[in-house]
Amino acid sequence: MDFELNDEQEMLRKSARDFLESECPKSVVKQLEESDSGYSPQLWKKMAQLGWMGILIPEEYGGVGWTLIEEAILFEEFGRAAMPGPMFATLTGTLVVLESAAEGLKKNLLPQVAAGDLVLTLAIDEPEAVCDTRFVVTRAARKGGAYALSGTKLFVPYAHVAGWMLVVGRTAGSPGDGKGIAVFAVDGKAPGISLAAMKTFAHDKQFQVDFDGVPVSPSHAVRKPGGIVPMIKPVLEKATAVQCASMVGGAQKELEMTAEYTKQRVQFGRPIGTFQAVQHRLADMFIDVQGARWTTYQAVWRLSQGMPAAREVAIAKAVTGRACQRVAFSAQQLHGGIGVDIDSELHFYYLREKALELALGTPADHLKALSAMIGT
Ligand SMILES: Cc1cc2nc3c(=O)[nH]c(=O)nc-3n(C[C@H](O)[C@H](O)[C@H](O)COP(=O)(O)OP(=O)(O)OC[C@H]3O[C@@H](n4cnc5c(N)ncnc54)[C@H](O)[C@@H]3O)c2cc1C
């Protein structure tokens, strides 16, 4: 394996970093977090013009047609900038459509996503079905020539700005049996949808979404032979790997901020960075960031090649989730009292890294999955 980036990938990284540093400084991050929408449509459009919304979308649907590696490079920069917004929600929705949707739905949705005219989101979790689609209760009942979708979804990111939602529901069977489950593309403005904002500690936007007989055309039901698991598994693997890249970007930034701070902060007559105890802690942060980065790149690279990567994704999330927590703790500690101040920029990272550690399976969940895969 060669994880050296090629010229095009280096250019993407550099242009993303420059763009986000100038367009999304921490003052903008704070402003967006406090806004109702949680993102800037103007910034979104600019990012789309740079091709960022269509990285995975083939050129025939208006995208750039790159790979998961370029997507991960971009998300590493989003993580570094602590940028708020529905980028990840749209990516997960896009992955579902790309992996399994019929041609008509692809032609309808993907060009709009690539152009920056459409935000997507994916609605999986329910009160009785967290992280396991087999237990989904949301039902799509056949009503005349259409489906009527009814049920409750939780933790749906950026549902309030999503033009379309990809909603996991069942046409048959009962919770636990995994039968009759599909993903339904639902117009975000369809009658029968109600939203309630959920409180989140990382200030991202998540919603409880209630569907009450929401009409869905049969052509908007996304299915794959073999059921929901073979359809949703590749989506979640890719999403998890990209999420890890975002965490790596945040941890790298915390490391750099802390290294710089310890060079400037003088206590006991010398910069605290000259104390061996501080140096050891920074060295451990560096090792953690590197470990998270390489396990993540390994998973991303395998997925980009179409190779099986369930083990590598589990390793990446288990390593990255824990490593980024240690980095966040050390960054706080080495900043002393000012790291605790709510106005410190470290807070953006500390809170996001914690939220991402818990999303799409905790490190403990992934270690359990890994243990089952290697037969221990
Ligand atoms: C919530 C809160 C409440 C507080 N309340 C009070 C209060 O009521 N009264 C009050 O007087 N103060 C208060 N403080 C301040 C607190 O006492 C200081 O934050 C603390 O003593 C650390 O000092 P510092 O922030 O200057 O960190 P620094 O001295 O700048 O140290 C930063 C970090 O560098 C490292 N470090 C520094 N020196 C060494 C060394 N020699 N060897 C190894 N590592 C080193 C440590 O990891 C340390 O955490 C409060 C702080 C907080 C966060």
The ligand as an ORCA input file, in Angstrom:
! r2SCAN-3c Opt
* xyz 0 1
  C     -13.136     25.671     36.386
  C     -11.947     26.369     36.950
  C     -12.064     27.066     38.120
  C     -10.964     27.744     38.676
  N     -11.108     28.423     39.841
  C     -10.061     29.087     40.387
  C     -10.161     29.795     41.616
  O     -11.230     29.831     42.215
  N      -9.068     30.425     42.112
  C      -7.882     30.407     41.460
  O      -6.915     31.009     41.937
  N      -7.732     29.728     40.303
  C      -8.785     29.062     39.740
  N      -8.652     28.368     38.544
  C      -7.347     28.402     37.872
  C      -6.553     27.133     38.136
  O      -5.999     27.103     39.410
  C      -5.455     27.061     37.051
  O      -6.114     26.929     35.834
  C      -4.530     25.866     37.274
  O      -3.764     26.065     38.428
  C      -3.608     25.666     36.099
  O      -2.911     26.833     35.825
  P      -2.891     27.454     34.388
  O      -4.282     27.488     33.853
  O      -2.147     28.720     34.448
  O      -2.107     26.387     33.530
  P      -0.565     26.395     33.153
  O       0.276     26.646     34.355
  O      -0.363     27.267     31.978
  O      -0.369     24.882     32.760
  C      -0.914     24.330     31.577
  C      -0.590     22.865     31.583
  O       0.798     22.719     31.408
  C       1.289     21.632     32.115
  N       2.353     22.085     33.050
  C       2.540     23.313     33.556
  N       3.628     23.355     34.319
  C       4.167     22.144     34.317
  C       5.321     21.567     34.938
  N       6.146     22.269     35.699
  N       5.547     20.268     34.701
  C       4.712     19.550     33.933
  N       3.610     20.043     33.334
  C       3.345     21.320     33.509
  C       0.098     20.997     32.806
  O      -0.426     19.958     32.021
  C      -0.922     22.099     32.861
  O      -2.202     21.631     32.877
  C      -9.735     27.684     38.002
  C      -9.615     26.957     36.829
  C     -10.706     26.312     36.298
  C     -10.544     25.543     35.025
*
